[in-house]
Amino acid sequence: MMLTTEQVAERLRGQGFKVTPQRLAVYQALARTKAHPNAETLFKELRPLYPTMSLATVYKSLSILCAIGLAQELSLGEDSFRYDADTSHHPHIRCTVCGRVDDVPAMETEAFTKRVANETGYSLTDYQVYFFGRCPVCRKANPVH
């Protein structure tokens, strides 16, 4: 669920961060997409609207959004992290051919995480689940593999 600009501003202020147009823009761009972009993709999208914005500003904004619980960082075995404004616990799947990343819908993870905690003795504080394979488009383009 995408928060309003006012809600994002309130969360930033409440956690001791300045509210800047760039930070708000990074959140809005991230919340509008299901593509799980990296910082460079967001930078390219926002640069025409914010010509003075730097890539470092995008990275810093993403870091802050993750720290205050408005985004999550995804480590999918690529050169850079991907980001998701949906901070609920849900698995992701990445195409090993084209790099597309999708959410895995409605997968019950509670029993799985309880089992992991019980079998390892860990007290889980967080988790992320990733799957890898070929997306439907890549499978159609090359059905042999």
C-alpha positions in Angstrom: 0.0 0.0 0.0 1.5 3.3 -1.1 1.7 5.9 1.6 0.7 9.5 0.9 3.4 12.2 0.8 2.3 13.5 4.2 2.6 10.0 5.7 6.1 9.6 4.3 7.1 13.0 5.5 5.7 12.3 9.0 7.7 9.0 9.2 10.9 10.7 8.1 10.5 13.5 10.6 9.5 11.0 13.4 12.7 9.1 12.8 14.8 12.3 12.8 15.4 12.7 9.1 14.9 15.8 7.0 12.0 15.7 4.5 13.4 16.6 1.1 11.7 16.6 -2.3 14.2 14.0 -3.5 13.5 11.6 -0.7 9.8 11.9 -1.3 10.3 11.4 -5.0 12.4 8.2 -4.5 9.7 6.7 -2.3 6.9 7.6 -4.7 8.8 6.2 -7.7 9.6 3.0 -5.8 6.0 2.6 -4.5 4.5 3.0 -8.0 6.4 0.1 -9.5 6.4 -3.7 -9.1 9.7 -4.0 -11.1 11.9 -4.0 -8.0 14.4 -1.4 -9.5 17.9 -0.8 -8.4 19.2 2.7 -7.5 20.5 3.4 -11.0 17.1 2.7 -12.5 15.4 5.0 -10.1 18.1 7.7 -10.7 17.5 7.5 -14.5 13.7 7.8 -14.0 13.9 10.7 -11.6 16.8 12.7 -13.2 14.6 14.5 -15.7 12.4 15.7 -12.9 15.2 16.5 -10.5 18.2 17.6 -12.7 20.4 18.4 -9.6 19.8 15.0 -8.0 22.8 12.7 -7.8 23.1 9.0 -7.8 24.5 9.3 -4.2 21.3 11.1 -3.2 19.2 8.2 -4.5 21.4 5.7 -2.6 21.2 7.7 0.6 17.4 8.1 0.2 17.0 4.3 -0.3 19.2 3.7 2.7 17.0 5.9 4.9 13.7 4.5 3.5 15.0 1.0 4.4 16.1 2.1 7.8 12.7 3.5 8.7 10.7 0.6 7.3 9.4 2.2 4.1 11.4 0.0 1.7 13.3 -3.3 1.7 16.6 -4.1 0.1 16.8 -7.2 -2.0 20.0 -9.1 -2.6 19.3 -11.3 -5.6 22.9 -12.2 -6.6 23.3 -9.2 -9.0 25.9 -6.4 -9.0 23.5 -4.1 -7.2 20.7 -4.3 -4.7 17.1 -4.1 -5.8 14.4 -2.3 -3.8 10.8 -2.9 -2.9 8.4 -0.5 -1.2 6.2 -3.5 -0.2 7.9 -4.2 3.1 5.7 -7.2 4.0 7.4 -10.6 4.2 6.9 -12.1 0.8 9.2 -14.1 -1.4 10.7 -12.8 -4.7 11.7 -14.7 -7.9 14.4 -13.5 -10.4 14.7 -14.7 -14.0 18.2 -15.9 -14.5 18.1 -15.0 -18.2 16.6 -11.4 -18.4 16.9 -10.4 -14.7 13.2 -9.6 -14.2 12.1 -9.8 -10.5 8.6 -10.5 -9.4 6.8 -11.0 -6.1 5.7 -14.6 -5.3 2.0 -14.2 -4.5 0.3 -15.5 -1.3 2.9 -17.9 0.0 2.5 -18.9 3.6 5.8 -18.4 5.3 4.9 -18.5 9.0 5.1 -22.3 9.4 8.4 -22.3 7.5 10.0 -19.6 9.6 8.9 -21.2 12.8 10.4 -24.5 11.7 13.7 -22.7 10.8 13.8 -21.1 14.2 13.0 -24.4 16.0 15.5 -26.5 14.0 18.4 -24.0 14.3 17.8 -22.5 17.7 17.9 -19.0 16.3 15.5 -16.3 17.3 14.7 -14.9 13.9 14.7 -11.1 13.6 14.0 -11.0 9.8 14.1 -13.1 6.7 14.0 -12.9 2.9 13.2 -15.8 0.5 14.4 -15.8 -3.1 13.6 -18.2 -5.9 15.5 -18.3 -9.3 14.4 -19.6 -12.7 13.4 -18.6 -16.2 10.4 -16.2 -16.5 7.5 -17.1 -18.9 8.8 -14.7 -21.6 12.3 -16.2 -21.6 10.9 -19.7 -21.5 8.7 -18.9 -24.5 11.6 -17.4 -26.4 13.8 -20.4 -25.8 11.7 -23.4 -24.7 14.5 -26.0 -25.1 16.3 -25.3 -21.8 
